[in-house]
């Protein structure tokens, strides 16, 4: 299994927090790109920088009210840097451990190297009533590039 895909409700606030609940995200450094994640009540971006520590990422996604329109978020153990890659094979060889894609507000694909983390995310999806929950496998993976554009 490569990851999991699912659909959330249209106006789900704090979706990233719900997806990553019970995942130890503070141990990672995060790269956020191609993002349209806005604070509730205004059009200010949730993230003010492309790279952020796990602690800051955790605080932002859990303490702020926001809605995600689109995003490409990558988690790595490397400080201040997350390796660039273009496809699943390169992701699998990289130091990145989680790659979250959000497209069109509702649609998520989460690629995860650790199977326990993948199962935690799957449980979160069921607990929060997300729809169309499906494992991403080699045979059903339609993503050819690791970008949302």
Buried (B, 14 or more C-beta within 10 A) or exposed (E): EBBBBBBBEEEBEBBBBBBBBEBEBEEBBBBBBBBBBBBEEEEEBBBEEEBBBBEBBBEBBBEBEBBBEBBBBBBBEBEEEBBEBEEBEEBEEBBBBBBBBBBEBBBBBBBBBEEEBBEBBBEBBEEBEBEEBBEBEEEEBEBEEBEBE
